[in-house]
Amino acid sequence: MNNNLIYNNNNNDNKRGDKKPPPKKFDFKCCKDNTIKSLNDVEYFLNNLNKFSRYMHLYKFFK
């Protein structure tokens, strides 16, 4: 017998009478904090990109 058929028959999550779990509430504060941290990381990277390019230039020069 095909294993996919067995898997599909045994894994019926949407049976009649089953209640769906309540949807998770959107946590605006958590998303806001994560976005601010990400933006700070990007800003730090872009500010130090000029230093990195100087180091790479020196590295290639002395190599």
trRosetta pair geometry for C-beta under 8 A, 3 or more apart (Angstrom, degrees):
i j d omega theta_ij theta_ji phi_ij phi_ji
1 5 6.5 -99 168 64 96 123
1 6 6.4 91 122 -47 119 110
2 5 4.5 83 78 2 100 106
2 6 7.3 -175 96 -6 55 84
3 6 5.6 -55 -152 38 40 112
3 7 6.1 41 152 -22 71 106
4 7 5.6 -53 -145 37 32 112
4 8 6.2 29 158 -17 66 108
5 8 5.9 -56 -144 39 29 108
5 9 6.2 25 158 -17 64 109
6 9 6.0 -59 -145 38 28 107
6 10 6.2 13 162 -8 65 114
7 10 6.3 -66 -144 44 25 101
7 11 5.9 -1 166 -1 64 123
8 11 6.3 -70 -132 48 23 97
9 12 7.1 -22 -174 -36 33 104
12 15 5.7 84 126 -65 108 86
13 18 7.6 -134 165 101 54 163
14 18 6.9 -150 -148 57 32 128
15 18 4.8 88 63 -17 83 120
26 31 7.6 -23 177 -11 88 138
27 30 4.0 26 122 21 121 117
27 31 6.4 143 94 -15 71 88
28 31 5.9 -63 -149 42 32 108
28 32 5.9 34 155 -24 68 110
29 32 5.6 -55 -145 36 29 114
29 33 6.4 29 157 -18 64 106
30 33 5.9 -54 -148 36 29 109
30 34 6.4 26 155 -16 63 108
31 34 5.7 -55 -146 39 32 111
31 35 6.2 33 155 -21 65 107
32 35 5.8 -56 -148 35 29 111
32 36 6.4 28 155 -18 64 106
33 36 5.8 -55 -147 36 30 110
33 37 6.4 30 155 -18 64 106
34 37 5.8 -54 -148 37 31 111
34 38 6.3 31 154 -19 65 107
35 38 5.7 -55 -147 37 31 111
35 39 6.3 30 155 -18 65 106
36 39 5.8 -54 -146 38 31 110
36 40 6.4 32 154 -20 64 106
37 40 5.7 -56 -150 36 31 112
37 41 6.5 33 152 -20 64 105
38 41 5.7 -53 -150 34 33 113
38 42 6.5 31 153 -17 65 105
39 42 5.7 -53 -147 37 34 111
39 43 6.2 35 154 -20 66 106
40 43 5.7 -53 -144 38 31 112
40 44 6.3 35 155 -21 64 105
41 44 5.7 -53 -147 35 30 112
41 45 6.4 31 154 -19 64 106
42 45 5.7 -54 -149 36 31 113
42 46 6.3 26 156 -15 66 108
43 46 5.9 -57 -145 40 30 107
43 47 6.2 31 156 -20 64 108
44 47 5.9 -57 -147 36 28 111
44 48 6.4 8 160 -3 64 112
45 48 6.2 -72 -148 47 25 98
45 49 6.5 49 151 -53 63 95
46 49 5.4 -27 -149 -7 35 122
47 50 7.6 -53 172 17 36 100
48 51 5.1 -47 -163 38 67 116
48 52 6.1 72 139 -26 80 100
49 52 5.4 -53 -149 36 35 115
49 53 6.4 37 153 -21 67 102
50 53 5.8 -51 -150 32 31 110
50 54 6.8 33 150 -18 62 102
51 54 5.7 -54 -154 34 35 112
51 55 6.5 34 150 -18 67 104
52 55 5.6 -53 -150 36 34 112
52 56 6.4 33 153 -18 66 105
53 56 5.6 -52 -146 37 34 112
53 57 6.4 39 152 -23 64 104
54 57 5.6 -53 -149 34 32 113
54 58 6.4 29 154 -14 65 105
55 58 5.8 -56 -149 40 32 109
55 59 6.1 36 152 -23 66 108
56 59 5.4 -51 -143 36 32 116
56 60 6.3 30 158 -16 65 105
57 60 6.0 -57 -149 38 28 107
57 61 6.2 29 152 -22 63 110
58 61 5.4 -56 -143 36 31 115
58 62 6.2 15 164 -5 67 109
59 62 6.4 -64 -144 45 24 97
59 63 6.1 32 156 -33 62 110
60 63 5.6 -50 -140 25 29 117
